Amino acid sequence: MIRILTMIIVILILDHFINRYLIKKWDIQTSDLGLKYVNKLHKYGERILYLGSLIVLVIAVNDFPDLRIWVFISMAVLFAFRTIMKWTYAKENKTYLLNAVTCGLFIVSSFVYGFL
């Protein structure tokens, strides 16, 4: 459990600094970050993935410690979905890059957690 919390804290810190760097480098408008959903498919798909991630988190942490890697994989799927939706429908504001970075961090952390 400590490993999961440590890795999530590291992901959040890395994500924060990388996103700040990308916002400055590519001049991503902060007003564009408030745009949460691009359409109804994005809205409901993300809600379903959030619910699925929460269920995976509760089950994996409480009952099945061998499946804790799915915590990172489910979050990576969520951010991959968000990246694809924003890239497809709102490509001009480049906020999909920030979600892609977060998705990549969760993928890397799933590999790291799998090898630890």
N, C-alpha and C positions, 0 to 999 in steps of 0.2 A: 504494500500500500504506500509506503514511503517513496518507493521508486516512481510510482505513478504521479504522486503529488509533486515530487522534485522535477520530473520531466515536464509536467504541465506548466509549472512555474518557469522553467527554462524556456519552454515554447512561448509563453506569454511575453517574457522579457525580450527574447530574440525577435519575435513578431513586432513588438512595439518599435524597437530600434530600426529594424529593416524597413518597416512601413514608413517611419518618419523620413528615412533616407530616400525612399522611392517617391514620396510626396514632394520632397524638395527637388529631386533630380528631374522628374518628369512633369513637374508643375501640375499635380493633380489638385483640383479645386476641392477644398474641404466642404463646400456646400454640396458637392456631388456625393460625398460619403453618406449623407443623410438619406439618400435615395435607397430605400430598403429593398423594395420588390420592383421588378420590371414588368411583370404581368401576373395573372392569376395562377398560372402553372408554377411560376417561381414561388409565389406566396404559399400555396398549399403543399407543393413539393418540399419546400424548406420546413414547413411545420411538421410534416410527416417524418422527415429525416431527423428533426430535433427530438420528436417523441421517440423514434427508434433509438437514437443515441442515448437518451435518458434511460430507456429500458435496458439497453445493453450495459450501460454503466452500472445500474443497480444490480442486475443479475450477475455480471462478471465480478464485481467487487465483493458482493455478499456470498454468492453460492459457488462460483466456479473460478478459482484463482488462475487456472491454466488458460482461461479465455480472456484474460485482462488485456491482451494485445488488441482485442476487438474494440476497446475503448478508443484507441488511437485510430484504428481503421474506420470506425463509424464517423468520427469527426472529420477524417480526411475525405470520406465520401460526401459529407455535408458541404464542406468547403469546395470540393471539386464540382458539385452540382451548382453551387452559388457562382463559381468562376465561369462555368459554361453558360449559365443563364445570362450573366452580365456581359460576357464576351459576345454572345450571340445578339443580344438585344440592345445593349448600351455600350458599344465598343468605343465610342468617341471620348468618353470621359475617363477611361483607363483605370477605373476602380477595380476592375477584374484582376489586375496585376496584384493588388494587395491581398485578395482572396487566394490567388494562386500561390503566393508566398506562404500563407498560413497552411494551405493544403500540403505544400511541399514539406513544411516543418513537421506536420503530423505524420506524413509518410516516412520521413527520416526517423522520427521518434519511434514509430512502430518497428522499424528494423533494429534500432538501438535497443529497445525494450525486449525484442525477441532474442537478441544475442546476450543480454545480461542475465 
